[in-house]
Amino acid sequence: MILDYSKLPVAQPCCIPTTEPRAPQTLLTQSPFGGRPNTFENPPHTLKSMSEENPEIHQDAGTLRWIIPDSKNPEAAPSKRSGHTLSMIGSNLFIFGGLNSEGKPGPTDELFCLKTQGDAFEWSLIPAIGESPPPRWKHSATVWGNQLIVFGGFHSSTNRSNDTFVFDTVSLTWSRPIDSQGEFTPRGNHMPTKNAWPFTPSPRGAHSATIMGDVIYVFGGYGGQGYGRRDFNTMFQLDLNDWTWSKTQCRGKSPEPRSSHAACRVESSIFVHGGWNAVQQFNDLHIFDTITNTWTEADVSTTAPPCWNHGACAVEAIPNWKLFVFGGCSGKC
């Protein structure tokens, strides 16, 4: 497979999110929020095709523009942050966790909802009801029907998690479907419990979590048990029907261990782009076939620099799917 990258022309430069490297941020349905350039940001931005407003402008011309949508209550918006997740269910966007830049800097367990219906967006802070996750950042949040599945993440430089929590967007309640698989030592390092399941992923953050039907595929990330610190290139599966973990037996050559990469679902495959580890940064593209459990590396034509902590989303288009990549870090940022 040979792929070609191209840089999209974007109109309305006054509304483009800041161009300094940002890490990490989210691109979901072309709507990034926050991130970490030289300063944190908290207005949402939306990327729209100008053909949506002017039918005489053809979408295949590639003319896009950024806008900052109106908000009914901008004072209720989340504080500036990074390392959070942004997930869309219906017409609502849910922002959970992240590293707060205001007050006492540190991870948060806040859950916000942004309603995108109507002429103006509306923010609300959802109270934590039920067994909710502790504060964290660089976790994953995966949409499964009307539920949000939160896994892993960091609480501090030593506290790393491999727990799983579920938020029901109908009842607005949290639950914990899997018992704790670890505990923290007095120094804050994570140790597995005696009854921990053998195939539970090691504590980690900056991994990817991609859903296929009723299965979440967790790839890569950074962390480890006890005092260990390392990057991963293993794949794990979480079966949402019985909430059991298994380690995927992969074929082909797996990507180099990495974290802060981007992963997108394209039909029955997972596209993994970029990332970094303690040795190098990447601009490669790997494809995991979930039917055969086989890795292949795509032959990509690009002069783009290595990229990590970026956002990406895959969009079904004619004649081929398109993978949009936005922001991130490269070099010494």
VENHUVEN-V449295 format. One line per field, one symbol per residue. ss: DSSP state (a for helix, b for strand, c for the rest). phi: phi as a letter, one per 40 degrees, with the letter a starting at -180 (. if undefined). psi: psi as a letter, one per 20 degrees, with the letter a starting at -180 (. if undefined). A space follows every 50 residues. Layout:
BEGIN
ss=???
phi=???
psi=???
END
This chain:
BEGIN
ss=cbbbcccccbbcaaaccccccccccccccccccccbcccbcccccbbbba aaccccccaaaccbbbbcccbccaaaccccbbccbbbbbccbbbbbccbb cccccbbbccbbbbbcccccbbbbbccccbcccccbbccbbbbbccbbbb bbbbcccccbbbbbbbbbccccbbbccccccbbbcccccbbbcccccccc cccbbccbbbbbccbbbbbccbbccbcccbbbccbbbbbccccbbbbccc bccccccbbccbbbbbccbbbbbbbbccccbbbbbbbbbccccbbbbcbb bccccccbccbbbbbccccccbbbbbccbcccc
phi=.bbbcacccbcfccbcddccdbacbbbbffbcbghbccbcbbccbbcbcc ccbbcccccccgcbacbbccbcaccccdccaagcbbbbbgbbbbbbghcc cbgcdicbbcbbbbcbcgcbcbcaccccbgccccdaafcbbbcbgcbbbb bghbbacbcbbbcbbbbccccfbcabcbddbaabcdcgccbcccbcccbc dcdaafcbbbcbgbbbbbbghbihcfccbacbbcbbbbcccbfbcacccc bgcccddabfcbbbcbfbbbcbbghaacbabbbcbbbbcccbfbcbbccb cabccdaafbbaabbcbbcbcbbcbbghbagbc
psi=ppqpqqpppprlhhjpqqiqpqpqapoplknqpbanbhqqqjpqqppqpi ihhoiiophiikoqqqqoqqphmhijqqrprrjrqoppocjpppppbrop iqcoqrqqkqoqpopjqahqqpqqppqopbnrqrqrrkaqoppncjqpop pbrqhaihoqqkrpqppoigilqqrnipqpjrrprhjjqppqrhkqqhjp qqprrkaqoppodkppopqbapcrqcjqorqqkqpqpooihjlqqqppoq raoqqqprrkrqpqpodjqppppbaraigrqqkrpqpooigilppqpqop oqjqrqprkrqqqppprpiqqpopppbaqqck.
END
